[in-house]
Amino acid sequence: MKLKHTMIVITLGVFIGLMAGCGSSKKPEQEPDAEKVKEAVLTIEFSENDKATAVNSMYEGSTYLTNVVVKTDQKITDLKFMNAELANADGEVAEFYVNSTGYDQKELSPDDSLVYATEFPGSAPSNLMSYMDITGEEKILSLSMSGKDGSAVVSEAAVIERPVVSNEAANVSVYYVSDDELNGLSEYYTIIDPAFAGEEHKPYIRNVIFKTDAPISEFKILDCEIGMCTDDSTEMIVHDVAYEYGDVDGKTPIIIQTTFPGSASVRGISYIDTTGEEKALILSESGNDGSLVVQQAYIKH
């Protein structure tokens, strides 16, 4: 019994020794705490002294190139430089359409720098840079040149899809809608013309329906007047945007609650058609039978 007990102790000691030996070996790597991973800090500036290591394919051979030096304190991957078109600068982050890729590179480490040669035509930003940060987040930056001192201006940016352009224009219908037709609609969006939102206009309000068979964008109600007219065209002079709706899906009609006080009273509608062309309509009321008169027009910018 004593011997058995001693053997058990020896066996446990060996097991404990083995465990201790395992503990002294290389510890398994732990996943980094996501909260402790800091995003890379980039330095982006112009240089006349550094030799270009990459050239925007759109401007190869140009004599108006500017060298953009990019450095990072941590490795970044999937670098891409893009030629872009400013789509919207009204939000917190400017939005761009991408036209082409000027240069791409798999990675950039702190030991290296990238000198990218490109052009900065015009005053609107047209150069974008994107990369995958060490945090796993994609970053997009717009690169432009200061009009004051010629220094590099770097801002956060976003890329959006360019609207689909079709060869066929959307079919649009605009007319006074009857109460029966309005009650029969399962869904519609109502716009109250801000110019006639007061109580004094309520007895004279008419419902104008706007329908389209395809998606359109930048739908607006306009304060306007009629300008020059010829046999082929009617000019619209816009004084103000009364209401901006945005995208129309082509399925849900829009009801515009408005009125036309006086014989010269007109309201305007504008939108971007499926062809990418700006379209404009002038609305007025017939002095003969009170019907809605719709004229195609062009906007004087």
C-alpha positions in Angstrom: 0.0 0.0 0.0 2.8 2.3 0.8 4.5 1.6 -2.5 1.3 2.2 -4.4 1.0 5.5 -2.7 4.6 6.5 -3.5 4.0 5.6 -7.2 0.9 7.8 -7.3 2.9 10.7 -5.9 5.7 10.1 -8.4 3.2 10.0 -11.3 1.5 13.2 -10.2 4.9 14.8 -9.8 5.8 13.9 -13.3 2.5 15.2 -14.6 2.9 18.4 -12.7 6.5 18.7 -14.0 5.3 18.2 -17.6 2.7 20.8 -17.1 5.3 23.2 -15.7 7.5 22.4 -18.7 4.6 23.2 -21.0 4.1 26.5 -19.2 7.7 27.5 -19.8 7.4 27.0 -23.5 6.3 29.8 -25.9 2.9 31.1 -24.9 0.2 31.0 -27.6 -0.2 34.3 -29.4 -3.3 36.3 -28.3 -5.5 38.2 -30.6 -4.9 41.9 -30.3 -7.6 43.8 -28.5 -9.6 45.6 -31.1 -9.9 48.6 -28.8 -6.1 48.9 -28.5 -5.5 48.9 -32.3 -4.9 52.4 -33.4 -5.5 53.5 -36.9 -2.6 54.5 -39.1 -1.5 58.1 -39.2 -0.7 59.3 -42.7 1.4 62.2 -43.8 0.5 63.6 -47.3 2.3 66.5 -48.8 3.6 67.9 -52.1 7.3 67.7 -52.9 9.5 69.1 -55.7 12.6 67.2 -54.6 11.4 63.6 -54.4 11.4 61.5 -57.5 8.1 60.0 -58.5 7.7 56.2 -57.9 4.3 56.0 -59.5 2.4 58.1 -62.1 -1.3 58.6 -62.6 -2.0 56.5 -65.8 -4.4 59.3 -67.0 -1.6 61.8 -67.1 1.5 59.9 -68.2 3.8 62.1 -70.2 2.2 65.3 -68.9 4.5 68.2 -68.0 2.1 69.5 -65.3 2.5 66.8 -62.8 2.7 67.4 -59.0 4.4 64.8 -56.8 2.3 63.7 -53.8 4.4 62.1 -51.0 2.5 59.6 -48.8 4.0 58.2 -45.6 2.5 56.1 -42.8 3.4 55.1 -39.3 1.8 51.7 -39.7 1.4 49.3 -42.6 -1.6 49.9 -44.8 -2.8 47.8 -47.7 -4.8 47.9 -50.9 -3.8 51.5 -51.8 -5.6 52.9 -54.8 -5.5 56.3 -56.4 -8.6 57.2 -58.4 -9.6 59.9 -60.9 -13.0 61.1 -59.8 -15.8 63.6 -60.3 -17.3 65.6 -57.4 -21.0 64.6 -57.1 -22.1 66.3 -53.9 -20.3 68.7 -51.6 -23.2 69.7 -49.4 -22.9 67.0 -46.8 -20.4 66.4 -44.0 -18.3 64.3 -46.3 -18.0 65.1 -50.1 -19.3 62.4 -52.4 -17.6 61.4 -55.6 -18.2 59.4 -58.8 -15.1 57.3 -59.7 -14.1 57.6 -63.4 -10.9 55.5 -63.5 -8.0 54.1 -61.4 -4.8 56.0 -61.8 -2.5 53.7 -59.8 -2.8 50.9 -57.2 -0.3 49.3 -54.8 -0.7 46.3 -52.5 0.8 47.8 -49.4 2.8 50.7 -47.9 5.0 50.2 -44.8 6.5 52.8 -42.4 10.0 52.1 -43.9 8.9 53.3 -47.3 7.2 56.3 -48.9 5.1 56.5 -52.0 5.6 59.4 -54.4 2.6 59.6 -56.7 2.7 62.0 -59.7 -0.7 63.4 -60.8 -2.4 66.5 -62.0 -4.8 68.8 -60.2 -6.9 70.3 -63.0 -9.5 72.9 -62.0 -10.7 74.0 -58.6 -12.9 71.0 -57.8 -11.2 68.0 -56.2 -10.7 65.2 -58.7 -8.1 62.9 -57.1 -9.1 60.3 -54.5 -7.0 57.9 -52.5 -8.3 54.8 -50.7 -6.6 52.2 -48.5 -7.3 49.5 -46.0 -6.3 50.6 -42.5 -4.7 48.3 -39.9 -8.1 48.5 -38.1 -9.7 46.7 -41.1 -11.6 49.8 -42.1 -11.4 51.2 -45.6 -10.4 54.9 -45.7 -11.2 57.2 -48.6 -9.5 60.6 -48.9 -9.8 63.4 -51.5 -6.6 65.1 -52.5 -6.6 68.7 -53.8 -4.4 71.7 -54.1 -5.0 74.9 -52.0 -5.8 77.9 -54.2 -4.1 80.1 -51.6 -0.6 78.6 -51.1 -0.5 75.6 -53.4 -0.3 73.2 -50.4 -1.9 69.8 -50.2 -5.5 69.7 -48.9 -6.6 66.3 -47.6 -10.2 65.6 -46.6 -12.4 62.6 -45.9 -14.5 61.5 -48.9 -17.1 58.9 -49.9 -17.6 57.1 -53.3 -21.2 56.7 -54.6 -22.6 54.9 -57.6 -23.2 57.1 -60.7 -26.9 57.1 -61.6 -27.8 54.6 -64.3 -28.2 56.4 -67.6 -30.6 55.1 -70.2 -31.0 55.9 -73.9 -34.7 56.2 -73.4 -36.3 59.1 -71.5 -38.8 58.5 -68.8 -42.5 58.9 -69.7 -43.9 61.6 -67.5 -47.6 62.6 -66.9 -48.6 65.8 -65.2 -52.3 66.8 -64.8 -55.0 67.8 -62.3 -56.0 64.6 -60.5 -59.7 64.0 -59.7 -60.8 63.1 -56.2 -61.9 59.6 -57.4 -58.5 58.8 -58.9 -56.7 60.2 -55.8 -58.9 58.0 -53.5 -58.1 55.0 -55.6 -54.3 55.3 -55.2 -52.8 52.9 -52.7 -49.8 55.0 -52.2 -48.5 58.5 -53.1 -46.3 61.2 -51.7 -47.8 64.7 -51.0 -45.9 67.9 -51.5 -47.5 71.1 -50.2 -46.2 74.0 -52.3 -44.5 76.3 -49.7 -45.7 79.4 -51.6 -49.3 78.5 -50.9 -49.2 76.7 -47.5 -51.1 79.4 -45.7 -54.7 79.1 -44.6 -55.8 81.8 -47.0 -54.9 79.6 -50.0 -56.7 76.5 -48.9 -60.0 77.1 -50.8 -58.0 77.5 -54.1 -55.6 74.5 -53.8 -55.6 72.0 -56.6 -54.0 68.6 -56.7 -51.5 68.1 -59.4 -50.3 64.5 -60.0 -46.8 63.8 -61.3 -46.2 60.2 -62.6 -43.2 58.7 -64.2 -42.6 55.1 -65.5 -38.9 55.1 -64.6 -36.7 56.3 -61.7 -35.6 60.0 -62.0 -33.5 62.1 -59.7 -33.2 65.7 -58.3 -37.0 66.4 -58.5 -37.7 70.0 -57.5 -40.6 72.5 -57.4 -39.4 75.9 -58.6 -40.4 79.5 -58.2 -40.0 80.7 -61.8 -41.2 82.8 -64.6 -41.4 82.4 -68.4 -38.5 83.9 -70.3 -37.8 84.0 -74.0 -40.1 81.9 -76.2 -39.6 80.7 -79.7 -41.4 78.1 -81.9 -39.1 75.5 -80.7 -38.4 76.3 -77.1 -39.5 78.1 -73.9 -37.1 79.5 -71.4 -37.6 79.1 -67.7 -36.0 81.7 -65.4 -35.7 80.2 -61.9 -35.9 82.6 -58.9 -35.7 80.0 -56.1 -36.1 76.3 -55.3 -39.4 76.1 -53.5 -39.1 72.4 -52.6 -36.5 69.8 -53.2 -37.7 66.2 -53.2 -34.8 64.2 -54.6 -35.1 60.8 -56.2 -38.4 59.5 -57.6 -38.7 55.7 -57.8 -41.0 55.5 -60.8 -43.6 53.6 -58.8 -45.1 56.1 -56.3 -46.8 59.2 -57.8 -46.3 62.6 -56.3 -49.2 64.9 -55.5 -48.3 68.6 -55.6 -50.8 70.8 -53.8 -50.6 74.2 -55.4 -52.6 77.0 -57.0 -52.2 79.6 -59.8 -53.5 83.0 -58.6 -53.6 85.4 -61.5 -53.3 84.9 -65.2 -49.5 85.1 -65.3 -48.9 82.7 -62.4 -46.7 79.7 -63.1 -44.9 77.0 -61.2 -41.9 75.0 -62.3 -40.7 71.4 -62.1 -37.2 70.2 -62.9 -35.6 66.7 -62.7 -32.7 64.7 -64.0 -34.1 62.2 -66.6 -33.0 58.6 -67.1 -30.8 59.9 -69.9 -28.9 62.1 -67.5 -30.4 65.2 -69.0 -32.0 68.0 -67.0 -35.7 68.4 -67.9 -38.0 71.3 -66.9 -41.7 71.8 -67.1 -43.7 75.0 -66.6 -47.1 74.6 -65.1 -50.0 77.2 -65.4 -53.7 77.2 -65.6 -55.8 77.8 -68.7 -57.8 81.0 -68.7 -60.4 79.3 -70.9 -61.4 76.1 -69.2 -59.3 76.1 -66.0 -57.3 73.0 -67.1 -53.7 72.5 -66.3 -51.3 73.7 -69.0 -47.9 71.9 -69.1 -45.0 73.3 -71.2 -41.6 71.7 -71.8 -38.9 74.3 -71.1 -35.2 74.8 -70.6 -33.7 76.4 -67.6 -31.6 79.5 -68.0 -28.5 79.0 -65.8 
